[in-house]
Amino acid sequence: MANPEPMMDQQEPANLAKPPAKKRGRQTQPKEPKAPKAPKPPKVPKAPKAPKPPKPPKDPNAPKAKPGPKPKKATEAQGDGKQEKIDESFKKVKRKIDRFKGMSEEEVMKRTLPDLLDYNLDYVIIGINPGLMAAFIGRWFPGPGNHFWKCLFLSGFTEEQLNHMHDTTLPVKYKMGFTNMVARATPGSKDLSSKELREGGKILVEKLKKYKPLIAVFNGKCIYEMFCRELFGKKPKKLDFGLQPDKIPDCDVALYLMPSSSARCAQFPRAQDKVHFYIKLRELRDQLKGVQRTSEIEEVQYSFNLQLAKEDAKRMAIKEEQYDPGYEDAYGGAYAERGPEGEPAQSQTNGHCTFSSVENRAEGAPEAATSQTAEGQLPDGQWMTQSFADQIPDISGGPKGGSA
């Protein structure tokens, strides 16, 4: 045990003599000393600011400025070749559409839209005044978004879809005319003065008394309110679409109000929403003329009651789950309905096959066998035991199984 101790003493100095581990990377070079900073020059005192001039007193009569941020003023270019700053002074220019082929609105407003009137007409469609497009083209309801021509077709007035190019054919073919309350063309009805409306109402009454149409149809509530105000001196308290109770003095023309055919009509924005009033207009014409109604186009009043719908749904579900006697008899009568006091039910039919109960088959088995076998059929409920070859009749006239 004395030998290992000197061996340990010999190994310890060998471990202590290991060289230190080398570091990876480049060796750092010694930094050069920085040069001393130059002293900062002393600060020069700023000149005192000049006092601001006092603001002038506000004028109490001056108009008030609009709320919101004020627009920035355009800054001038500081030198040649520099781009100006883009601000609100550079406004977007709207692209102008040449609607009237080079004509200005002032030139179009000088045009007029001729009336399409004749004697013995059934309808006269009345508008406020011509629009710019109608005056430029010289046709009635030329706007692509106007629903007039589409409603005429959907309600059955015309056999085919017409457009503004067919307006001159309506007085002769469909007894429908056109006129306006004011003849001057404007961008909108708001551009008309009260004097023009007053005079236009009188002219319209004279036209109706002269041509005497069956029904005067006002295209929109606005035109009818203006007409009543100029003719009767006041607007109607309650205004509903359809036949109006008001009458023109010394004139038998019926007054009818329907929604505006314009697509801007907020109450009826679609053409199909207005078709109802066109159909009622035809019915009014037939009623005034004493013509019997045709069944080509009829309206059905539909009302929906949720409670009744639920009851009908329950009733239909119960009806579908009722017992089917033909189905039970087809499975041998295991689930067949019994008659009163446990008596077996009679044989029933399902429209194609006749099913009988087990008891009926047991009692009438001989009769069924004789009758059905005579016709070349099998009794009810039995399987075929003969082959098809045995059932082929012998037409040779000789004994069965013999040679021909």
URZI-V665387 format. One record per pair of residues at least 24 apart in sequence whose ideal C-beta (glycine too) atoms are under 6 Angstrom apart, sorted by the first residue. I is the first residue (numbers start at 1). J is the second residue. D is the distance in Angstrom with one decimal. If there is no record, write none. Layout:
i = <I	I>
j = <J	J>
d = <D	D>
//
This chain:
i = <100	108	108	108	109	111	112	115	116	116	116	117	117	117	118	119	121	121	121	122	122	122	123	123	123	124	124	124	125	125	125	126	126	127	127	128	128	128	129	129	130	132	135	139	139	140	140	145	146	147	147	147	148	150	151	151	151	151	154	155	155	155	156	179	197	197	198	201	201	201	208	208	209	214	215	215	216	216	217	218	219	219	220	224	241	326	326	329	333	333>
j = <136	132	135	136	185	135	183	179	171	177	178	177	179	211	171	211	175	177	213	175	214	285	176	215	217	177	213	216	178	217	219	179	218	180	219	181	189	223	180	182	185	187	185	164	167	167	178	263	261	261	271	274	261	271	271	274	275	278	275	275	278	279	297	207	226	230	230	227	230	231	251	253	251	288	254	256	253	255	256	257	260	261	260	257	277	350	355	355	357	358>
d = <5.1	5.1	5.8	5.0	5.2	4.3	5.4	4.5	5.5	5.1	4.5	4.6	5.9	5.3	4.8	5.6	5.1	4.8	4.2	4.2	4.8	5.3	4.6	5.3	5.4	4.7	4.4	5.3	5.1	5.1	5.8	5.9	5.2	4.9	5.2	5.5	4.7	4.8	5.3	4.0	4.3	5.8	3.6	4.0	5.6	4.3	4.9	3.8	5.4	4.9	4.0	6.0	3.9	4.5	5.6	5.3	5.5	5.0	4.7	5.0	3.5	4.9	4.2	6.0	5.4	5.9	5.1	5.7	3.3	5.5	5.9	5.1	5.3	5.9	4.8	5.1	5.0	5.5	4.9	5.1	5.8	5.9	3.4	5.1	5.6	3.3	5.5	3.2	4.8	4.6>
//
